[in-house]
């Protein structure tokens, strides 16, 4: 994956760095990956519950769990 992200091929009109900048959302792992641990006090079942939540539907109020997640 990282090889393609850095690839530029004029023949195929592919600009990996430009594509990644415009289409890929990436988090800073060492900072953001630990955030859920801090928010849940390392409670793995609670983390699973948060990560399993659906987004609220259009016009639907956000639940307390959705807000926390």
C-alpha positions in Angstrom: 0.0 0.0 0.0 2.7 2.5 0.9 4.5 1.8 -2.3 1.5 2.8 -4.3 0.9 5.9 -2.1 4.3 7.2 -3.1 4.2 6.2 -6.8 3.9 8.8 -9.6 3.3 7.4 -13.0 2.8 9.9 -15.8 2.0 7.1 -18.3 -1.0 5.9 -16.2 -1.8 9.4 -15.0 -1.3 8.3 -11.4 -0.1 10.6 -8.6 -0.1 8.7 -5.4 0.9 11.5 -3.0 -1.8 13.7 -4.5 -4.4 10.9 -4.3 -3.5 10.2 -0.7 -3.7 13.9 0.3 -7.1 14.3 -1.2 -8.7 10.9 -0.4 -7.2 9.2 2.6 -7.9 10.1 6.2 -5.2 9.0 8.5 -4.7 9.6 12.2 -1.5 10.1 14.1 -1.3 6.6 15.6 0.7 7.2 18.7 -1.5 10.1 19.8 -5.0 9.1 18.6 -4.8 5.4 19.0 -4.4 5.8 22.8 -7.3 8.3 23.1 -9.9 5.5 23.3 -7.9 3.9 26.1 -7.8 7.1 28.1 -11.5 7.7 27.5 -12.5 4.3 28.6 -9.9 3.6 31.3 -8.7 0.6 29.2 -12.1 -1.0 29.4 -12.0 -3.3 26.3 -15.7 -4.3 26.3 -16.7 -0.6 26.5 -14.3 0.2 23.6 -15.9 -2.5 21.5 -19.4 -1.0 22.3 -18.2 2.5 21.2 -16.6 1.2 18.0 -19.7 -0.8 17.2 -22.2 2.1 17.4 -23.9 3.3 14.3 -24.0 7.0 13.4 -27.3 8.7 14.2 -29.7 8.8 11.2 -30.5 12.2 9.6 -32.7 14.1 12.0 -32.2 11.7 14.8 -30.8 12.9 18.1 -27.3 11.6 19.1 -27.4 9.2 22.0 -25.1 9.7 25.0 -22.9 6.8 23.9 -22.7 8.2 20.4 -21.7 11.6 21.8 -19.0 10.0 24.0 -17.7 7.8 21.2 
